[in-house]
Amino acid sequence: INWKGVAYYNRLIDYLIQKGITPYANLYHYDLPLALEQKYQGLLSKQVVEDFADYAEFCFKTFGDRVKNWMTFNEPRVVAALGYDNGIFAP
């Protein structure tokens, strides 16, 4: 766990709320971290799915007291079609 990253997002969420802005969180935006890509060879791995579930649970527990609006994937059709089908984006 990147605790500096967690602290950053805690400060960001608190600041948004302080300014009257409702935070929305997106758990996945197009790219799998390189270390996980190399370890699992992409999103089709069953293990990466299990790890993503653990990651989501961590986010919900850590930020869920202040974040009520969650998106799992940003534009999942684009990731699937342009990444895995057409090869335009990295899968």
PDB file of N, CA, C and O in Angstrom:
ATOM      1  N   ILE A   1       0.849  -1.184   0.000  1.00  0.00           N
ATOM      2  CA  ILE A   1       0.000   0.000   0.000  1.00  0.00           C
ATOM      3  C   ILE A   1       0.889   1.241   0.000  1.00  0.00           C
ATOM      4  O   ILE A   1       1.841   1.345   0.774  1.00  0.00           O
ATOM      5  N   ASN A   2       0.564   2.153  -0.864  1.00  0.00           N
ATOM      6  CA  ASN A   2       1.287   3.415  -0.950  1.00  0.00           C
ATOM      7  C   ASN A   2       0.630   4.395   0.030  1.00  0.00           C
ATOM      8  O   ASN A   2      -0.343   5.068  -0.310  1.00  0.00           O
ATOM      9  N   TRP A   3       1.171   4.464   1.233  1.00  0.00           N
ATOM     10  CA  TRP A   3       0.550   5.280   2.283  1.00  0.00           C
ATOM     11  C   TRP A   3       0.621   6.769   1.976  1.00  0.00           C
ATOM     12  O   TRP A   3      -0.245   7.528   2.412  1.00  0.00           O
ATOM     13  N   LYS A   4       1.647   7.204   1.227  1.00  0.00           N
ATOM     14  CA  LYS A   4       1.701   8.611   0.810  1.00  0.00           C
ATOM     15  C   LYS A   4       0.543   8.916  -0.143  1.00  0.00           C
ATOM     16  O   LYS A   4      -0.055   9.990  -0.078  1.00  0.00           O
ATOM     17  N   GLY A   5       0.234   7.974  -1.019  1.00  0.00           N
ATOM     18  CA  GLY A   5      -0.906   8.137  -1.920  1.00  0.00           C
ATOM     19  C   GLY A   5      -2.220   8.169  -1.168  1.00  0.00           C
ATOM     20  O   GLY A   5      -3.102   8.967  -1.485  1.00  0.00           O
ATOM     21  N   VAL A   6      -2.358   7.300  -0.166  1.00  0.00           N
ATOM     22  CA  VAL A   6      -3.574   7.275   0.660  1.00  0.00           C
ATOM     23  C   VAL A   6      -3.734   8.607   1.386  1.00  0.00           C
ATOM     24  O   VAL A   6      -4.833   9.159   1.443  1.00  0.00           O
ATOM     25  N   ALA A   7      -2.643   9.120   1.939  1.00  0.00           N
ATOM     26  CA  ALA A   7      -2.696  10.410   2.641  1.00  0.00           C
ATOM     27  C   ALA A   7      -3.089  11.529   1.676  1.00  0.00           C
ATOM     28  O   ALA A   7      -3.866  12.416   2.032  1.00  0.00           O
ATOM     29  N   TYR A   8      -2.551  11.485   0.456  1.00  0.00           N
ATOM     30  CA  TYR A   8      -2.899  12.490  -0.555  1.00  0.00           C
ATOM     31  C   TYR A   8      -4.399  12.468  -0.834  1.00  0.00           C
ATOM     32  O   TYR A   8      -5.050  13.513  -0.829  1.00  0.00           O
ATOM     33  N   TYR A   9      -4.946  11.280  -1.076  1.00  0.00           N
ATOM     34  CA  TYR A   9      -6.377  11.197  -1.384  1.00  0.00           C
ATOM     35  C   TYR A   9      -7.237  11.570  -0.181  1.00  0.00           C
ATOM     36  O   TYR A   9      -8.315  12.138  -0.356  1.00  0.00           O
ATOM     37  N   ASN A  10      -6.793  11.269   1.016  1.00  0.00           N
ATOM     38  CA  ASN A  10      -7.535  11.716   2.202  1.00  0.00           C
ATOM     39  C   ASN A  10      -7.596  13.241   2.251  1.00  0.00           C
ATOM     40  O   ASN A  10      -8.652  13.816   2.514  1.00  0.00           O
ATOM     41  N   ARG A  11      -6.461  13.892   1.996  1.00  0.00           N
ATOM     42  CA  ARG A  11      -6.444  15.364   1.995  1.00  0.00           C
ATOM     43  C   ARG A  11      -7.315  15.921   0.870  1.00  0.00           C
ATOM     44  O   ARG A  11      -8.048  16.889   1.069  1.00  0.00           O
ATOM     45  N   LEU A  12      -7.232  15.312  -0.300  1.00  0.00           N
ATOM     46  CA  LEU A  12      -8.023  15.773  -1.441  1.00  0.00           C
ATOM     47  C   LEU A  12      -9.518  15.645  -1.159  1.00  0.00           C
ATOM     48  O   LEU A  12     -10.277  16.584  -1.400  1.00  0.00           O
ATOM     49  N   ILE A  13      -9.938  14.504  -0.657  1.00  0.00           N
ATOM     50  CA  ILE A  13     -11.355  14.284  -0.341  1.00  0.00           C
ATOM     51  C   ILE A  13     -11.825  15.285   0.706  1.00  0.00           C
ATOM     52  O   ILE A  13     -12.889  15.888   0.563  1.00  0.00           O
ATOM     53  N   ASP A  14     -11.039  15.458   1.748  1.00  0.00           N
ATOM     54  CA  ASP A  14     -11.415  16.412   2.798  1.00  0.00           C
ATOM     55  C   ASP A  14     -11.528  17.832   2.245  1.00  0.00           C
ATOM     56  O   ASP A  14     -12.434  18.578   2.616  1.00  0.00           O
ATOM     57  N   TYR A  15     -10.605  18.199   1.358  1.00  0.00           N
ATOM     58  CA  TYR A  15     -10.632  19.535   0.770  1.00  0.00           C
ATOM     59  C   TYR A  15     -11.873  19.727  -0.103  1.00  0.00           C
ATOM     60  O   TYR A  15     -12.527  20.768  -0.037  1.00  0.00           O
ATOM     61  N   LEU A  16     -12.193  18.731  -0.911  1.00  0.00           N
ATOM     62  CA  LEU A  16     -13.393  18.826  -1.746  1.00  0.00           C
ATOM     63  C   LEU A  16     -14.634  19.050  -0.886  1.00  0.00           C
ATOM     64  O   LEU A  16     -15.451  19.925  -1.173  1.00  0.00           O
ATOM     65  N   ILE A  17     -14.763  18.261   0.157  1.00  0.00           N
ATOM     66  CA  ILE A  17     -15.926  18.374   1.044  1.00  0.00           C
ATOM     67  C   ILE A  17     -15.953  19.747   1.718  1.00  0.00           C
ATOM     68  O   ILE A  17     -17.007  20.373   1.830  1.00  0.00           O
ATOM     69  N   GLN A  18     -14.793  20.202   2.159  1.00  0.00           N
ATOM     70  CA  GLN A  18     -14.693  21.521   2.796  1.00  0.00           C
ATOM     71  C   GLN A  18     -15.184  22.622   1.851  1.00  0.00           C
ATOM     72  O   GLN A  18     -15.770  23.607   2.300  1.00  0.00           O
ATOM     73  N   LYS A  19     -14.949  22.459   0.555  1.00  0.00           N
ATOM     74  CA  LYS A  19     -15.362  23.452  -0.440  1.00  0.00           C
ATOM     75  C   LYS A  19     -16.773  23.204  -0.969  1.00  0.00           C
ATOM     76  O   LYS A  19     -17.220  23.890  -1.888  1.00  0.00           O
ATOM     77  N   GLY A  20     -17.477  22.222  -0.390  1.00  0.00           N
ATOM     78  CA  GLY A  20     -18.848  21.950  -0.797  1.00  0.00           C
ATOM     79  C   GLY A  20     -18.976  21.115  -2.064  1.00  0.00           C
ATOM     80  O   GLY A  20     -20.029  21.109  -2.700  1.00  0.00           O
ATOM     81  N   ILE A  21     -17.914  20.413  -2.433  1.00  0.00           N
ATOM     82  CA  ILE A  21     -17.905  19.582  -3.638  1.00  0.00           C
ATOM     83  C   ILE A  21     -18.086  18.123  -3.236  1.00  0.00           C
ATOM     84  O   ILE A  21     -17.361  17.618  -2.378  1.00  0.00           O
ATOM     85  N   THR A  22     -19.044  17.450  -3.847  1.00  0.00           N
ATOM     86  CA  THR A  22     -19.280  16.035  -3.573  1.00  0.00           C
ATOM     87  C   THR A  22     -18.245  15.202  -4.318  1.00  0.00           C
ATOM     88  O   THR A  22     -18.179  15.264  -5.546  1.00  0.00           O
ATOM     89  N   PRO A  23     -17.433  14.422  -3.603  1.00  0.00           N
ATOM     90  CA  PRO A  23     -16.418  13.624  -4.296  1.00  0.00           C
ATOM     91  C   PRO A  23     -17.009  12.396  -4.986  1.00  0.00           C
ATOM     92  O   PRO A  23     -17.887  11.724  -4.444  1.00  0.00           O
ATOM     93  N   TYR A  24     -16.520  12.121  -6.167  1.00  0.00           N
ATOM     94  CA  TYR A  24     -16.805  10.897  -6.916  1.00  0.00           C
ATOM     95  C   TYR A  24     -15.463  10.195  -7.121  1.00  0.00           C
ATOM     96  O   TYR A  24     -14.469  10.844  -7.448  1.00  0.00           O
ATOM     97  N   ALA A  25     -15.429   8.903  -6.936  1.00  0.00           N
ATOM     98  CA  ALA A  25     -14.171   8.167  -7.089  1.00  0.00           C
ATOM     99  C   ALA A  25     -14.295   7.130  -8.201  1.00  0.00           C
ATOM    100  O   ALA A  25     -15.292   6.415  -8.299  1.00  0.00           O
ATOM    101  N   ASN A  26     -13.274   7.065  -9.024  1.00  0.00           N
ATOM    102  CA  ASN A  26     -13.183   6.082 -10.102  1.00  0.00           C
ATOM    103  C   ASN A  26     -12.039   5.131  -9.754  1.00  0.00           C
ATOM    104  O   ASN A  26     -10.905   5.569  -9.561  1.00  0.00           O
ATOM    105  N   LEU A  27     -12.328   3.849  -9.674  1.00  0.00           N
ATOM    106  CA  LEU A  27     -11.331   2.879  -9.234  1.00  0.00           C
ATOM    107  C   LEU A  27     -10.361   2.449 -10.333  1.00  0.00           C
ATOM    108  O   LEU A  27      -9.253   2.007 -10.026  1.00  0.00           O
ATOM    109  N   TYR A  28     -10.744   2.565 -11.590  1.00  0.00           N
ATOM    110  CA  TYR A  28      -9.864   2.121 -12.683  1.00  0.00           C
ATOM    111  C   TYR A  28     -10.062   3.034 -13.878  1.00  0.00           C
ATOM    112  O   TYR A  28     -11.175   3.189 -14.379  1.00  0.00           O
ATOM    113  N   HIS A  29      -8.968   3.640 -14.330  1.00  0.00           N
ATOM    114  CA  HIS A  29      -9.044   4.544 -15.483  1.00  0.00           C
ATOM    115  C   HIS A  29      -8.000   4.129 -16.522  1.00  0.00           C
ATOM    116  O   HIS A  29      -6.921   4.717 -16.599  1.00  0.00           O
ATOM    117  N   TYR A  30      -8.326   3.133 -17.301  1.00  0.00           N
ATOM    118  CA  TYR A  30      -7.575   2.684 -18.476  1.00  0.00           C
ATOM    119  C   TYR A  30      -6.310   1.871 -18.249  1.00  0.00           C
ATOM    120  O   TYR A  30      -6.107   0.888 -18.963  1.00  0.00           O
ATOM    121  N   ASP A  31      -5.463   2.211 -17.318  1.00  0.00           N
ATOM    122  CA  ASP A  31      -4.183   1.503 -17.294  1.00  0.00           C
ATOM    123  C   ASP A  31      -3.963   0.725 -16.005  1.00  0.00           C
ATOM    124  O   ASP A  31      -4.155   1.231 -14.899  1.00  0.00           O
ATOM    125  N   LEU A  32      -3.555  -0.514 -16.191  1.00  0.00           N
ATOM    126  CA  LEU A  32      -3.160  -1.369 -15.082  1.00  0.00           C
ATOM    127  C   LEU A  32      -1.728  -0.994 -14.714  1.00  0.00           C
ATOM    128  O   LEU A  32      -0.899  -0.834 -15.609  1.00  0.00           O
ATOM    129  N   PRO A  33      -1.410  -0.848 -13.432  1.00  0.00           N
ATOM    130  CA  PRO A  33      -0.020  -0.551 -13.071  1.00  0.00           C
ATOM    131  C   PRO A  33       0.939  -1.564 -13.710  1.00  0.00           C
ATOM    132  O   PRO A  33       0.642  -2.756 -13.776  1.00  0.00           O
ATOM    133  N   LEU A  34       2.074  -1.080 -14.172  1.00  0.00           N
ATOM    134  CA  LEU A  34       3.024  -1.912 -14.904  1.00  0.00           C
ATOM    135  C   LEU A  34       3.411  -3.169 -14.132  1.00  0.00           C
ATOM    136  O   LEU A  34       3.503  -4.249 -14.717  1.00  0.00           O
ATOM    137  N   ALA A  35       3.638  -3.043 -12.833  1.00  0.00           N
ATOM    138  CA  ALA A  35       4.027  -4.217 -12.041  1.00  0.00           C
ATOM    139  C   ALA A  35       2.957  -5.302 -12.098  1.00  0.00           C
ATOM    140  O   ALA A  35       3.280  -6.488 -12.162  1.00  0.00           O
ATOM    141  N   LEU A  36       1.681  -4.903 -12.075  1.00  0.00           N
ATOM    142  CA  LEU A  36       0.597  -5.890 -12.149  1.00  0.00           C
ATOM    143  C   LEU A  36       0.440  -6.430 -13.564  1.00  0.00           C
ATOM    144  O   LEU A  36       0.126  -7.606 -13.747  1.00  0.00           O
ATOM    145  N   GLU A  37       0.653  -5.592 -14.554  1.00  0.00           N
ATOM    146  CA  GLU A  37       0.615  -6.050 -15.953  1.00  0.00           C
ATOM    147  C   GLU A  37       1.676  -7.123 -16.174  1.00  0.00           C
ATOM    148  O   GLU A  37       1.403  -8.158 -16.783  1.00  0.00           O
ATOM    149  N   GLN A  38       2.871  -6.877 -15.683  1.00  0.00           N
ATOM    150  CA  GLN A  38       3.955  -7.842 -15.854  1.00  0.00           C
ATOM    151  C   GLN A  38       3.710  -9.121 -15.050  1.00  0.00           C
ATOM    152  O   GLN A  38       4.036 -10.216 -15.507  1.00  0.00           O
ATOM    153  N   LYS A  39       3.145  -8.981 -13.869  1.00  0.00           N
ATOM    154  CA  LYS A  39       2.899 -10.145 -13.012  1.00  0.00           C
ATOM    155  C   LYS A  39       1.764 -11.011 -13.543  1.00  0.00           C
ATOM    156  O   LYS A  39       1.861 -12.238 -13.518  1.00  0.00           O
ATOM    157  N   TYR A  40       0.689 -10.389 -14.024  1.00  0.00           N
ATOM    158  CA  TYR A  40      -0.523 -11.131 -14.385  1.00  0.00           C
ATOM    159  C   TYR A  40      -0.809 -11.182 -15.883  1.00  0.00           C
ATOM    160  O   TYR A  40      -1.711 -11.906 -16.304  1.00  0.00           O
ATOM    161  N   GLN A  41      -0.068 -10.436 -16.695  1.00  0.00           N
ATOM    162  CA  GLN A  41      -0.333 -10.333 -18.126  1.00  0.00           C
ATOM    163  C   GLN A  41      -1.720  -9.771 -18.414  1.00  0.00           C
ATOM    164  O   GLN A  41      -2.393 -10.220 -19.343  1.00  0.00           O
ATOM    165  N   GLY A  42      -2.143  -8.807 -17.635  1.00  0.00           N
ATOM    166  CA  GLY A  42      -3.358  -8.068 -17.942  1.00  0.00           C
ATOM    167  C   GLY A  42      -4.584  -8.416 -17.135  1.00  0.00           C
ATOM    168  O   GLY A  42      -4.538  -9.181 -16.171  1.00  0.00           O
ATOM    169  N   LEU A  43      -5.689  -7.822 -17.567  1.00  0.00           N
ATOM    170  CA  LEU A  43      -6.953  -7.920 -16.837  1.00  0.00           C
ATOM    171  C   LEU A  43      -7.645  -9.270 -16.963  1.00  0.00           C
ATOM    172  O   LEU A  43      -8.595  -9.537 -16.227  1.00  0.00           O
ATOM    173  N   LEU A  44      -7.203 -10.114 -17.860  1.00  0.00           N
ATOM    174  CA  LEU A  44      -7.863 -11.403 -18.040  1.00  0.00           C
ATOM    175  C   LEU A  44      -7.460 -12.426 -16.983  1.00  0.00           C
ATOM    176  O   LEU A  44      -8.043 -13.508 -16.915  1.00  0.00           O
ATOM    177  N   SER A  45      -6.482 -12.099 -16.172  1.00  0.00           N
ATOM    178  CA  SER A  45      -6.027 -12.992 -15.110  1.00  0.00           C
ATOM    179  C   SER A  45      -7.038 -13.046 -13.967  1.00  0.00           C
ATOM    180  O   SER A  45      -7.536 -12.012 -13.519  1.00  0.00           O
ATOM    181  N   LYS A  46      -7.334 -14.242 -13.505  1.00  0.00           N
ATOM    182  CA  LYS A  46      -8.243 -14.395 -12.367  1.00  0.00           C
ATOM    183  C   LYS A  46      -7.656 -13.733 -11.112  1.00  0.00           C
ATOM    184  O   LYS A  46      -8.395 -13.159 -10.312  1.00  0.00           O
ATOM    185  N   GLN A  47      -6.351 -13.812 -10.941  1.00  0.00           N
ATOM    186  CA  GLN A  47      -5.722 -13.233  -9.754  1.00  0.00           C
ATOM    187  C   GLN A  47      -5.829 -11.710  -9.744  1.00  0.00           C
ATOM    188  O   GLN A  47      -6.028 -11.116  -8.684  1.00  0.00           O
ATOM    189  N   VAL A  48      -5.701 -11.069 -10.904  1.00  0.00           N
ATOM    190  CA  VAL A  48      -5.822  -9.613 -10.932  1.00  0.00           C
ATOM    191  C   VAL A  48      -7.249  -9.200 -10.572  1.00  0.00           C
ATOM    192  O   VAL A  48      -7.457  -8.142  -9.978  1.00  0.00           O
ATOM    193  N   VAL A  49      -8.219 -10.018 -10.924  1.00  0.00           N
ATOM    194  CA  VAL A  49      -9.612  -9.737 -10.549  1.00  0.00           C
ATOM    195  C   VAL A  49      -9.761  -9.815  -9.029  1.00  0.00           C
ATOM    196  O   VAL A  49     -10.410  -8.962  -8.424  1.00  0.00           O
ATOM    197  N   GLU A  50      -9.167 -10.828  -8.420  1.00  0.00           N
ATOM    198  CA  GLU A  50      -9.235 -10.960  -6.955  1.00  0.00           C
ATOM    199  C   GLU A  50      -8.506  -9.811  -6.271  1.00  0.00           C
ATOM    200  O   GLU A  50      -8.987  -9.274  -5.272  1.00  0.00           O
ATOM    201  N   ASP A  51      -7.354  -9.434  -6.801  1.00  0.00           N
ATOM    202  CA  ASP A  51      -6.612  -8.305  -6.226  1.00  0.00           C
ATOM    203  C   ASP A  51      -7.387  -6.997  -6.380  1.00  0.00           C
ATOM    204  O   ASP A  51      -7.365  -6.152  -5.484  1.00  0.00           O
ATOM    205  N   PHE A  52      -8.070  -6.829  -7.511  1.00  0.00           N
ATOM    206  CA  PHE A  52      -8.875  -5.625  -7.717  1.00  0.00           C
ATOM    207  C   PHE A  52     -10.004  -5.561  -6.693  1.00  0.00           C
ATOM    208  O   PHE A  52     -10.320  -4.486  -6.183  1.00  0.00           O
ATOM    209  N   ALA A  53     -10.604  -6.694  -6.393  1.00  0.00           N
ATOM    210  CA  ALA A  53     -11.663  -6.731  -5.375  1.00  0.00           C
ATOM    211  C   ALA A  53     -11.102  -6.315  -4.017  1.00  0.00           C
ATOM    212  O   ALA A  53     -11.760  -5.588  -3.273  1.00  0.00           O
ATOM    213  N   ASP A  54      -9.897  -6.770  -3.689  1.00  0.00           N
ATOM    214  CA  ASP A  54      -9.252  -6.364  -2.433  1.00  0.00           C
ATOM    215  C   ASP A  54      -8.966  -4.861  -2.433  1.00  0.00           C
ATOM    216  O   ASP A  54      -9.180  -4.180  -1.431  1.00  0.00           O
ATOM    217  N   TYR A  55      -8.486  -4.360  -3.556  1.00  0.00           N
ATOM    218  CA  TYR A  55      -8.204  -2.926  -3.707  1.00  0.00           C
ATOM    219  C   TYR A  55      -9.481  -2.105  -3.519  1.00  0.00           C
ATOM    220  O   TYR A  55      -9.483  -1.097  -2.813  1.00  0.00           O
ATOM    221  N   ALA A  56     -10.563  -2.547  -4.157  1.00  0.00           N
ATOM    222  CA  ALA A  56     -11.837  -1.832  -4.031  1.00  0.00           C
ATOM    223  C   ALA A  56     -12.308  -1.832  -2.583  1.00  0.00           C
ATOM    224  O   ALA A  56     -12.757  -0.807  -2.070  1.00  0.00           O
ATOM    225  N   GLU A  57     -12.205  -2.976  -1.931  1.00  0.00           N
ATOM    226  CA  GLU A  57     -12.620  -3.058  -0.525  1.00  0.00           C
ATOM    227  C   GLU A  57     -11.794  -2.107   0.339  1.00  0.00           C
ATOM    228  O   GLU A  57     -12.336  -1.440   1.219  1.00  0.00           O
ATOM    229  N   PHE A  58     -10.485  -2.043   0.090  1.00  0.00           N
ATOM    230  CA  PHE A  58      -9.625  -1.119   0.829  1.00  0.00           C
ATOM    231  C   PHE A  58     -10.088   0.323   0.615  1.00  0.00           C
ATOM    232  O   PHE A  58     -10.182   1.097   1.567  1.00  0.00           O
ATOM    233  N   CYS A  59     -10.374   0.677  -0.629  1.00  0.00           N
ATOM    234  CA  CYS A  59     -10.826   2.042  -0.926  1.00  0.00           C
ATOM    235  C   CYS A  59     -12.144   2.352  -0.229  1.00  0.00           C
ATOM    236  O   CYS A  59     -12.309   3.431   0.340  1.00  0.00           O
ATOM    237  N   PHE A  60     -13.082   1.408  -0.272  1.00  0.00           N
ATOM    238  CA  PHE A  60     -14.381   1.625   0.376  1.00  0.00           C
ATOM    239  C   PHE A  60     -14.207   1.827   1.878  1.00  0.00           C
ATOM    240  O   PHE A  60     -14.826   2.715   2.465  1.00  0.00           O
ATOM    241  N   LYS A  61     -13.369   1.006   2.497  1.00  0.00           N
ATOM    242  CA  LYS A  61     -13.157   1.115   3.947  1.00  0.00           C
ATOM    243  C   LYS A  61     -12.396   2.386   4.311  1.00  0.00           C
ATOM    244  O   LYS A  61     -12.671   3.006   5.338  1.00  0.00           O
ATOM    245  N   THR A  62     -11.445   2.771   3.474  1.00  0.00           N
ATOM    246  CA  THR A  62     -10.589   3.916   3.784  1.00  0.00           C
ATOM    247  C   THR A  62     -11.261   5.253   3.490  1.00  0.00           C
ATOM    248  O   THR A  62     -11.122   6.201   4.263  1.00  0.00           O
ATOM    249  N   PHE A  63     -11.982   5.332   2.386  1.00  0.00           N
ATOM    250  CA  PHE A  63     -12.559   6.600   1.953  1.00  0.00           C
ATOM    251  C   PHE A  63     -14.082   6.633   2.010  1.00  0.00           C
ATOM    252  O   PHE A  63     -14.687   7.692   1.842  1.00  0.00           O
ATOM    253  N   GLY A  64     -14.698   5.492   2.245  1.00  0.00           N
ATOM    254  CA  GLY A  64     -16.150   5.371   2.148  1.00  0.00           C
ATOM    255  C   GLY A  64     -16.945   6.176   3.152  1.00  0.00           C
ATOM    256  O   GLY A  64     -18.137   6.407   2.950  1.00  0.00           O
ATOM    257  N   ASP A  65     -16.311   6.610   4.230  1.00  0.00           N
ATOM    258  CA  ASP A  65     -17.015   7.466   5.182  1.00  0.00           C
ATOM    259  C   ASP A  65     -17.307   8.839   4.579  1.00  0.00           C
ATOM    260  O   ASP A  65     -18.187   9.558   5.051  1.00  0.00           O
ATOM    261  N   ARG A  66     -16.552   9.199   3.520  1.00  0.00           N
ATOM    262  CA  ARG A  66     -16.715  10.506   2.881  1.00  0.00           C
ATOM    263  C   ARG A  66     -17.071  10.422   1.406  1.00  0.00           C
ATOM    264  O   ARG A  66     -17.643  11.360   0.850  1.00  0.00           O
ATOM    265  N   VAL A  67     -16.741   9.314   0.775  1.00  0.00           N
ATOM    266  CA  VAL A  67     -17.060   9.126  -0.647  1.00  0.00           C
ATOM    267  C   VAL A  67     -18.236   8.166  -0.750  1.00  0.00           C
ATOM    268  O   VAL A  67     -18.150   7.019  -0.311  1.00  0.00           O
ATOM    269  N   LYS A  68     -19.321   8.633  -1.324  1.00  0.00           N
ATOM    270  CA  LYS A  68     -20.536   7.811  -1.458  1.00  0.00           C
ATOM    271  C   LYS A  68     -20.803   7.424  -2.910  1.00  0.00           C
ATOM    272  O   LYS A  68     -21.672   6.594  -3.179  1.00  0.00           O
ATOM    273  N   ASN A  69     -20.072   8.011  -3.837  1.00  0.00           N
ATOM    274  CA  ASN A  69     -20.294   7.791  -5.268  1.00  0.00           C
ATOM    275  C   ASN A  69     -19.051   7.145  -5.876  1.00  0.00           C
ATOM    276  O   ASN A  69     -17.977   7.746  -5.908  1.00  0.00           O
ATOM    277  N   TRP A  70     -19.215   5.908  -6.358  1.00  0.00           N
ATOM    278  CA  TRP A  70     -18.090   5.134  -6.877  1.00  0.00           C
ATOM    279  C   TRP A  70     -18.360   4.675  -8.298  1.00  0.00           C
ATOM    280  O   TRP A  70     -19.483   4.301  -8.637  1.00  0.00           O
ATOM    281  N   MET A  71     -17.331   4.704  -9.125  1.00  0.00           N
ATOM    282  CA  MET A  71     -17.371   4.118 -10.464  1.00  0.00           C
ATOM    283  C   MET A  71     -16.286   3.049 -10.513  1.00  0.00           C
ATOM    284  O   MET A  71     -15.145   3.296 -10.119  1.00  0.00           O
ATOM    285  N   THR A  72     -16.637   1.885 -10.987  1.00  0.00           N
ATOM    286  CA  THR A  72     -15.673   0.793 -11.026  1.00  0.00           C
ATOM    287  C   THR A  72     -14.658   1.000 -12.142  1.00  0.00           C
ATOM    288  O   THR A  72     -13.452   1.006 -11.895  1.00  0.00           O
ATOM    289  N   PHE A  73     -15.138   1.169 -13.360  1.00  0.00           N
ATOM    290  CA  PHE A  73     -14.271   1.353 -14.524  1.00  0.00           C
ATOM    291  C   PHE A  73     -14.721   2.585 -15.295  1.00  0.00           C
ATOM    292  O   PHE A  73     -15.918   2.814 -15.473  1.00  0.00           O
ATOM    293  N   ASN A  74     -13.761   3.373 -15.750  1.00  0.00           N
ATOM    294  CA  ASN A  74     -14.070   4.466 -16.649  1.00  0.00           C
ATOM    295  C   ASN A  74     -14.182   3.888 -18.060  1.00  0.00           C
ATOM    296  O   ASN A  74     -13.233   3.282 -18.559  1.00  0.00           O
ATOM    297  N   GLU A  75     -15.315   4.069 -18.689  1.00  0.00           N
ATOM    298  CA  GLU A  75     -15.562   3.633 -20.060  1.00  0.00           C
ATOM    299  C   GLU A  75     -15.111   2.192 -20.325  1.00  0.00           C
ATOM    300  O   GLU A  75     -14.199   1.969 -21.121  1.00  0.00           O
ATOM    301  N   PRO A  76     -15.738   1.219 -19.669  1.00  0.00           N
ATOM    302  CA  PRO A  76     -15.303  -0.177 -19.831  1.00  0.00           C
ATOM    303  C   PRO A  76     -15.395  -0.686 -21.271  1.00  0.00           C
ATOM    304  O   PRO A  76     -14.593  -1.524 -21.684  1.00  0.00           O
ATOM    305  N   ARG A  77     -16.356  -0.190 -22.025  1.00  0.00           N
ATOM    306  CA  ARG A  77     -16.474  -0.633 -23.408  1.00  0.00           C
ATOM    307  C   ARG A  77     -15.265  -0.202 -24.235  1.00  0.00           C
ATOM    308  O   ARG A  77     -14.807  -0.940 -25.107  1.00  0.00           O
ATOM    309  N   VAL A  78     -14.753   0.993 -23.958  1.00  0.00           N
ATOM    310  CA  VAL A  78     -13.581   1.477 -24.681  1.00  0.00           C
ATOM    311  C   VAL A  78     -12.368   0.613 -24.352  1.00  0.00           C
ATOM    312  O   VAL A  78     -11.607   0.242 -25.246  1.00  0.00           O
ATOM    313  N   VAL A  79     -12.187   0.294 -23.079  1.00  0.00           N
ATOM    314  CA  VAL A  79     -11.069  -0.563 -22.672  1.00  0.00           C
ATOM    315  C   VAL A  79     -11.164  -1.911 -23.379  1.00  0.00           C
ATOM    316  O   VAL A  79     -10.168  -2.419 -23.895  1.00  0.00           O
ATOM    317  N   ALA A  80     -12.363  -2.488 -23.403  1.00  0.00           N
ATOM    318  CA  ALA A  80     -12.549  -3.807 -24.015  1.00  0.00           C
ATOM    319  C   ALA A  80     -12.407  -3.755 -25.537  1.00  0.00           C
ATOM    320  O   ALA A  80     -11.651  -4.534 -26.118  1.00  0.00           O
ATOM    321  N   ALA A  81     -13.126  -2.847 -26.177  1.00  0.00           N
ATOM    322  CA  ALA A  81     -13.145  -2.816 -27.640  1.00  0.00           C
ATOM    323  C   ALA A  81     -11.833  -2.306 -28.232  1.00  0.00           C
ATOM    324  O   ALA A  81     -11.270  -2.937 -29.127  1.00  0.00           O
ATOM    325  N   LEU A  82     -11.349  -1.179 -27.743  1.00  0.00           N
ATOM    326  CA  LEU A  82     -10.142  -0.597 -28.324  1.00  0.00           C
ATOM    327  C   LEU A  82      -8.866  -1.244 -27.801  1.00  0.00           C
ATOM    328  O   LEU A  82      -7.816  -1.159 -28.438  1.00  0.00           O
ATOM    329  N   GLY A  83      -8.955  -1.886 -26.650  1.00  0.00           N
ATOM    330  CA  GLY A  83      -7.780  -2.562 -26.107  1.00  0.00           C
ATOM    331  C   GLY A  83      -7.666  -4.002 -26.557  1.00  0.00           C
ATOM    332  O   GLY A  83      -6.653  -4.404 -27.129  1.00  0.00           O
ATOM    333  N   TYR A  84      -8.708  -4.781 -26.297  1.00  0.00           N
ATOM    334  CA  TYR A  84      -8.642  -6.212 -26.583  1.00  0.00           C
ATOM    335  C   TYR A  84      -9.130  -6.565 -27.984  1.00  0.00           C
ATOM    336  O   TYR A  84      -8.645  -7.534 -28.568  1.00  0.00           O
ATOM    337  N   ASP A  85     -10.062  -5.820 -28.532  1.00  0.00           N
ATOM    338  CA  ASP A  85     -10.623  -6.172 -29.837  1.00  0.00           C
ATOM    339  C   ASP A  85      -9.832  -5.547 -30.983  1.00  0.00           C
ATOM    340  O   ASP A  85      -9.384  -6.252 -31.887  1.00  0.00           O
ATOM    341  N   ASN A  86      -9.660  -4.230 -30.949  1.00  0.00           N
ATOM    342  CA  ASN A  86      -9.027  -3.534 -32.065  1.00  0.00           C
ATOM    343  C   ASN A  86      -7.530  -3.308 -31.901  1.00  0.00           C
ATOM    344  O   ASN A  86      -6.835  -3.047 -32.883  1.00  0.00           O
ATOM    345  N   GLY A  87      -7.026  -3.406 -30.674  1.00  0.00           N
ATOM    346  CA  GLY A  87      -5.602  -3.204 -30.441  1.00  0.00           C
ATOM    347  C   GLY A  87      -5.141  -1.766 -30.556  1.00  0.00           C
ATOM    348  O   GLY A  87      -3.951  -1.507 -30.733  1.00  0.00           O
ATOM    349  N   ILE A  88      -6.074  -0.824 -30.458  1.00  0.00           N
ATOM    350  CA  ILE A  88      -5.715   0.592 -30.540  1.00  0.00           C
ATOM    351  C   ILE A  88      -5.143   1.081 -29.210  1.00  0.00           C
ATOM    352  O   ILE A  88      -4.128   1.777 -29.178  1.00  0.00           O
ATOM    353  N   PHE A  89      -5.804   0.710 -28.115  1.00  0.00           N
ATOM    354  CA  PHE A  89      -5.321   1.042 -26.773  1.00  0.00           C
ATOM    355  C   PHE A  89      -4.630  -0.180 -26.191  1.00  0.00           C
ATOM    356  O   PHE A  89      -4.888  -1.312 -26.601  1.00  0.00           O
ATOM    357  N   ALA A  90      -3.758   0.062 -25.241  1.00  0.00           N
ATOM    358  CA  ALA A  90      -3.169  -1.068 -24.513  1.00  0.00           C
ATOM    359  C   ALA A  90      -4.264  -1.733 -23.684  1.00  0.00           C
ATOM    360  O   ALA A  90      -5.048  -1.046 -23.029  1.00  0.00           O
ATOM    361  N   PRO A  91      -4.324  -3.062 -23.707  1.00  0.00           N
ATOM    362  CA  PRO A  91      -5.371  -3.735 -22.905  1.00  0.00           C
ATOM    363  C   PRO A  91      -5.092  -3.653 -21.420  1.00  0.00           C
ATOM    364  O   PRO A  91      -5.871  -4.165 -20.616  1.00  0.00           O
TER     365      PRO A  91
END
